[in-house]
Each structure stands twice: as C-alpha cells, then as structure tokens.
Amino acid sequence: MANIKSAKKRIVQTLKRTEINKFRKSKIRSVIKSINNSLSKKKKDDLKKKFLDLEINLARAASKGVFKKKTASRIISRLSQKIKVLKT
C-alpha cells in the first residue's frame, strides 16, 4: 500500500477512472449488440438512432483514451457497411 499522500490520491483517481472506462466500454458493447440484433432481425426502425448514438459514444471514448481512434473508426466502418447492405 502507498505511504505517500500523492500516491494514495493517484490510487483513488485510478479506481474512479477505471470505473468510468468500464461503464463506457459496457455501454458501447451493448449498443453494438443491439445494432447487430436489429440487423439480424432486419428491423430498420431504430437502426439510424442507435447507430448515431454509437458513433457519438465511440468518438467520445476514443477521445478519452478508452478505445484507440482507429479501433473506433473500424467499428463504425464495419457496422455502417452492414447497415448499407440491409438498406439495399
């Protein structure tokens, strides 16, 4: 365990940041699953809203360092391709 005050503070900050990052990752994963379920059932009704929500959350997570920017871009790209195929 840390003895120095600044080290104790860093431990607390790290725990808080870890919880926030877990929440962000979990939210993004659940939205991705929701989009994939809509795609498999060919439901077009809420797809646009869900995809926009995912795009916003992924951009925010990438800017905060939860995901790498290229990872976020790849996820968005692959899902948008699937959505375009469904619309045709």
N, C-alpha and C positions, 0 to 999 in steps of 0.2 A: 504494500500500500504506500501511496505517496506521503511524504512528510512535509514537503514544501507547499505553501499556500497556492502558488500558481499552478503546480502540478495537480493539486486537488481540484482546482477550478477547471482545468483542461479535461479532467475525467468527467466532470459533470456536463460540460459542454459537449463532449464527445457522445455521451449517452443520449442527450437531448437530440443531437443531430442524427444519430443512428435511428432513433425512433421516427423522426420526421422522414428520413430517407426510406425506411421500411414502409411507412404509410404511402408515400408517393409511388414506390415500386408496386405495391399491392394494388393501388387504385388503377395504375396503368395496366397491369396484368388483367384485372377484372374487366376493364373496358375492352381490351383486346379479345378476351374470351367472349364477351357479349357480342362484339362485331363478328367474330368467327361463327358464333351460333346463328346470328341473323343471316350471314352469308350461306350457311349450310341449309337453313330453312327457306332461303330465298325471300326473306322479308325485307322490303325496300323502305318501309315506312319511317323508321327511326334511324336508319343507317347513316344518313348525312349528318344528323345531330351528334350521333355517337362518334363518328369519325372526326368531326370538328373538335369535340371535347377531347378526344385522344390526342389530336395534333397539338392543341394548346398545352395539355399536361405534359406531353413528351418534350415540347420545346422548353417548358419551364424546368423540367427535370434535367434536361441536357445543360441548361444554363447554370443550374445549381451544382452540377457535377455528379448527379445520381446515375445518369447514363452518359456515355460518350456521345458527342454530337453525330458522329457517323452511324452509331447504333440506332439512335432515334430516327435519323433520316432513312435508314434501311427499313425499319419497321413501318414507317409511314409509306414509303415507296411500295413495299410489298402488299400492304393492305389496300392501297389505292388501286393497284393493278387488279386485285381480286374484285374490288367494287366495280371497276370499269368493265370487267368481263361479265359481271352479273347484269349490268345495265344494258348490255348489247343483246 
